[in-house]
Amino acid sequence: MNFGAIIEKKKQDTENFKQQKAAEREELSAMGDAAIRAVTQQPEAYLHYLDVQANNPGFSVSNVLLAMQQCPDVVFFNTVEGWNKLGRSVISGAAGFKIRVSDPYVKDGRTYRGYKIGRAFEETQTKGSRVTIKTVLTDDTPEMELAMRALLYKCPVEVKAVKDADFDACYDPQSKTIYVSETTTDSRIFAAFTREIFRAMEEHNNGRYAGRSREETELDANSAAYMLCRSFGIPCEKPDASRVAALYEGMEPQDARGFLDSIQRVFRELHDAVQKELAPQQQERRYRYSQPTK
């Protein structure tokens, strides 16, 4: 036995593996940059991104962009483990597509956040139980009231109800107050209140929105509101994305992704708050539905 040759073979295999993973990371990075450029330059691509992100609130901007780049018609996607938790399994032979998966590691006694390359699968690549992906909220229902309460408790500034207003909701940065109309529908309030919460939450977010006018933050605020409404089946007009290319002109992909991250972060935070508030009611409804009929 040539033990030295075995050692060299192991070293070579390890080096080849490292090079392969480095190449895959570079490929994923290039893919993500291409996707961010398309989304921030083309209004249709931007609106499609909002739809996919709204349908998949648990996934980061980067992974949604990667999903769109590799599977242009993607609607809902998940990992193998995620689909299994929903009672579905990936069809044998389905290739799926590459995403980034969190992979924390410890170095010199400190924990760092890294990532490894994993795979996700579109809903059509799975089989099993029918899954209700989203909770639908409608006007004048206890569920809508709970959702509104969740938004109110997440709001970082004072909120005041006003009568005879010519707006649905409006954030005043001087008084640090959001004014909400008392004379409009629940759905309109939900959308407008979300939009203004975004402005309040992101006003001093790492300086990214500092000094930006209301007009300059209009697309971002409306995007957060649209995604939250869509994720709960609430009617909401799509944002006017006609100026998206001008707003992102000259930005490096990393900087552009930073703004999308800010929008997604607020959307995800509010989405999770509403979902948590609704959870007891959903569990009770599922329990009643699961009981045998007489």
TIKE-94451 format. One record per residue (C-alpha): y, x, z; residue number from 1; residue in one letter. Coordinates in steps of 0.5 Angstrom, whole numbers, plus 500, padded with zeros to 3 digits. Example, Ala and Ser with C-alpha at 12.3 -4.5 7.8 and 13.67 -1.06 7.14 Angstrom:
<recs>
REC,c2,c1,c3,num,residuo
REC,491,525,516,1,A
REC,498,527,514,2,S
</recs>
This chain:
<recs>
REC,c2,c1,c3,num,residuo
REC,500,500,500,1,M
REC,507,503,498,2,N
REC,511,500,504,3,F
REC,517,503,501,4,G
REC,517,499,495,5,A
REC,516,493,499,6,I
REC,522,495,503,7,I
REC,526,496,496,8,E
REC,524,490,493,9,K
REC,526,486,499,10,K
REC,533,489,499,11,K
REC,533,487,492,12,Q
REC,531,480,493,13,D
REC,537,480,498,14,T
REC,542,483,494,15,E
REC,540,478,488,16,N
REC,540,472,493,17,F
REC,547,474,495,18,K
REC,550,475,488,19,Q
REC,547,468,486,20,Q
REC,550,465,492,21,K
REC,557,468,490,22,A
REC,556,466,483,23,A
REC,555,459,485,24,E
REC,561,459,490,25,R
REC,565,461,484,26,E
REC,563,456,479,27,E
REC,564,451,485,28,L
REC,571,453,486,29,S
REC,573,453,478,30,A
REC,570,446,478,31,M
REC,574,444,484,32,G
REC,581,447,481,33,D
REC,579,444,474,34,A
REC,578,437,478,35,A
REC,585,438,482,36,I
REC,589,440,475,37,R
REC,586,433,472,38,A
REC,588,429,478,39,V
REC,595,431,479,40,T
REC,597,431,471,41,Q
REC,593,425,469,42,Q
REC,595,418,472,43,P
REC,589,415,470,44,E
REC,585,421,473,45,A
REC,589,420,479,46,Y
REC,588,413,480,47,L
REC,580,414,479,48,H
REC,580,419,484,49,Y
REC,583,414,489,50,L
REC,578,409,488,51,D
REC,572,414,489,52,V
REC,576,417,495,53,Q
REC,576,410,498,54,A
REC,569,408,496,55,N
REC,567,414,500,56,N
REC,571,415,506,57,P
REC,567,420,509,58,G
REC,567,425,504,59,F
REC,573,431,503,60,S
REC,578,431,498,61,V
REC,574,437,495,62,S
REC,567,434,495,63,N
REC,570,427,492,64,V
REC,573,432,486,65,L
REC,567,436,485,66,L
REC,563,429,485,67,A
REC,568,426,479,68,M
REC,568,433,475,69,Q
REC,560,433,475,70,Q
REC,559,425,475,71,C
REC,565,422,472,72,P
REC,562,415,473,73,D
REC,561,416,480,74,V
REC,562,410,485,75,V
REC,558,411,491,76,F
REC,555,418,493,77,F
REC,551,421,499,78,N
REC,547,426,501,79,T
REC,539,425,502,80,V
REC,540,424,509,81,E
REC,546,420,508,82,G
REC,542,415,504,83,W
REC,536,415,508,84,N
REC,540,413,514,85,K
REC,542,407,509,86,L
REC,535,405,508,87,G
REC,535,408,501,88,R
REC,531,414,498,89,S
REC,533,419,492,90,V
REC,529,418,486,91,I
REC,524,423,485,92,S
REC,527,428,480,93,G
REC,534,426,480,94,A
REC,538,432,480,95,A
REC,544,430,483,96,G
REC,550,434,484,97,F
REC,553,440,488,98,K
REC,558,439,494,99,I
REC,560,443,499,100,R
REC,556,442,506,101,V
REC,559,445,513,102,S
REC,556,451,515,103,D
REC,559,454,522,104,P
REC,557,461,524,105,Y
REC,558,465,530,106,V
REC,561,472,529,107,K
REC,563,477,534,108,D
REC,562,471,539,109,G
REC,567,467,536,110,R
REC,565,460,531,111,T
REC,568,460,524,112,Y
REC,567,454,519,113,R
REC,564,456,513,114,G
REC,560,452,508,115,Y
REC,554,452,504,116,K
REC,552,449,497,117,I
REC,548,442,498,118,G
REC,547,436,493,119,R
REC,549,429,493,120,A
REC,547,423,489,121,F
REC,550,417,486,122,E
REC,548,410,488,123,E
REC,544,409,481,124,T
REC,540,415,483,125,Q
REC,537,412,489,126,T
REC,532,406,491,127,K
REC,531,402,497,128,G
REC,534,397,501,129,S
REC,540,393,498,130,R
REC,546,396,502,131,V
REC,553,393,504,132,T
REC,558,399,503,133,I
REC,564,396,505,134,K
REC,567,391,510,135,T
REC,571,385,507,136,V
REC,577,383,511,137,L
REC,581,377,509,138,T
REC,587,373,511,139,D
REC,587,369,518,140,D
REC,581,371,521,141,T
REC,579,375,527,142,P
REC,577,381,524,143,E
REC,583,382,520,144,M
REC,587,381,527,145,E
REC,582,386,530,146,L
REC,584,391,524,147,A
REC,591,390,525,148,M
REC,590,392,532,149,R
REC,587,398,530,150,A
REC,593,400,526,151,L
REC,598,398,531,152,L
REC,594,403,536,153,Y
REC,594,409,531,154,K
REC,601,408,530,155,C
REC,605,414,533,156,P
REC,612,410,533,157,V
REC,615,404,536,158,E
REC,613,398,532,159,V
REC,618,391,532,160,K
REC,617,385,528,161,A
REC,623,382,525,162,V
REC,624,375,522,163,K
REC,627,374,515,164,D
REC,626,381,513,165,A
REC,627,382,505,166,D
REC,621,387,506,167,F
REC,614,387,509,168,D
REC,614,393,513,169,A
REC,619,399,513,170,C
REC,619,406,517,171,Y
REC,626,408,520,172,D
REC,626,415,521,173,P
REC,632,415,525,174,Q
REC,630,410,531,175,S
REC,623,412,530,176,K
REC,621,405,529,177,T
REC,617,401,524,178,I
REC,619,394,522,179,Y
REC,614,389,520,180,V
REC,616,382,517,181,S
REC,613,376,521,182,E
REC,613,372,515,183,T
REC,608,375,510,184,T
REC,601,374,509,185,T
REC,596,379,513,186,D
REC,594,382,507,187,S
REC,601,384,505,188,R
REC,603,387,512,189,I
REC,596,391,512,190,F
REC,598,394,506,191,A
REC,605,395,508,192,A
REC,604,397,515,193,F
REC,599,402,513,194,T
REC,604,405,508,195,R
REC,609,406,513,196,E
REC,604,409,518,197,I
REC,603,414,513,198,F
REC,610,416,513,199,R
REC,611,416,521,200,A
REC,605,420,522,201,M
REC,606,425,516,202,E
REC,614,426,517,203,E
REC,613,433,521,204,H
REC,606,435,518,205,N
REC,606,442,518,206,N
REC,613,442,514,207,G
REC,609,439,508,208,R
REC,613,433,508,209,Y
REC,619,436,511,210,A
REC,626,434,508,211,G
REC,622,430,503,212,R
REC,626,423,501,213,S
REC,623,416,501,214,R
REC,622,416,494,215,E
REC,619,423,494,216,E
REC,613,420,499,217,T
REC,613,414,495,218,E
REC,606,415,491,219,L
REC,603,419,497,220,D
REC,604,413,502,221,A
REC,602,408,497,222,N
REC,596,412,495,223,S
REC,594,412,503,224,A
REC,595,404,503,225,A
REC,591,403,497,226,Y
REC,585,407,499,227,M
REC,585,403,506,228,L
REC,586,396,503,229,C
REC,580,398,497,230,R
REC,576,400,503,231,S
REC,576,394,506,232,F
REC,576,389,500,233,G
REC,584,387,501,234,I
REC,587,386,495,235,P
REC,593,391,493,236,C
REC,596,393,487,237,E
REC,595,400,485,238,K
REC,600,405,486,239,P
REC,605,407,480,240,D
REC,602,414,478,241,A
REC,606,415,472,242,S
REC,610,421,475,243,R
REC,604,424,478,244,V
REC,605,430,473,245,A
REC,612,431,475,246,A
REC,611,431,483,247,L
REC,605,436,482,248,Y
REC,609,440,477,249,E
REC,608,448,478,250,G
REC,603,447,484,251,M
REC,597,452,485,252,E
REC,591,448,486,253,P
REC,590,450,493,254,Q
REC,597,447,495,255,D
REC,596,441,491,256,A
REC,590,440,494,257,R
REC,594,440,501,258,G
REC,598,434,499,259,F
REC,591,430,497,260,L
REC,588,433,504,261,D
REC,594,430,508,262,S
REC,593,423,504,263,I
REC,586,423,505,264,Q
REC,586,425,513,265,R
REC,591,419,514,266,V
REC,587,414,510,267,F
REC,580,417,514,268,R
REC,583,416,521,269,E
REC,586,409,520,270,L
REC,579,407,516,271,H
REC,575,410,522,272,D
REC,580,406,527,273,A
REC,579,400,524,274,V
REC,571,401,523,275,Q
REC,571,402,530,276,K
REC,575,396,532,277,E
REC,570,392,528,278,L
REC,564,395,530,279,A
REC,562,390,536,280,P
REC,563,384,531,281,Q
REC,559,387,525,282,Q
REC,553,389,530,283,Q
REC,553,381,533,284,E
REC,553,379,526,285,R
REC,547,383,524,286,R
REC,544,381,530,287,Y
REC,545,374,528,288,R
REC,543,375,521,289,Y
REC,536,378,523,290,S
REC,534,373,527,291,Q
REC,528,368,524,292,P
REC,530,362,521,293,T
REC,527,355,524,294,K
</recs>
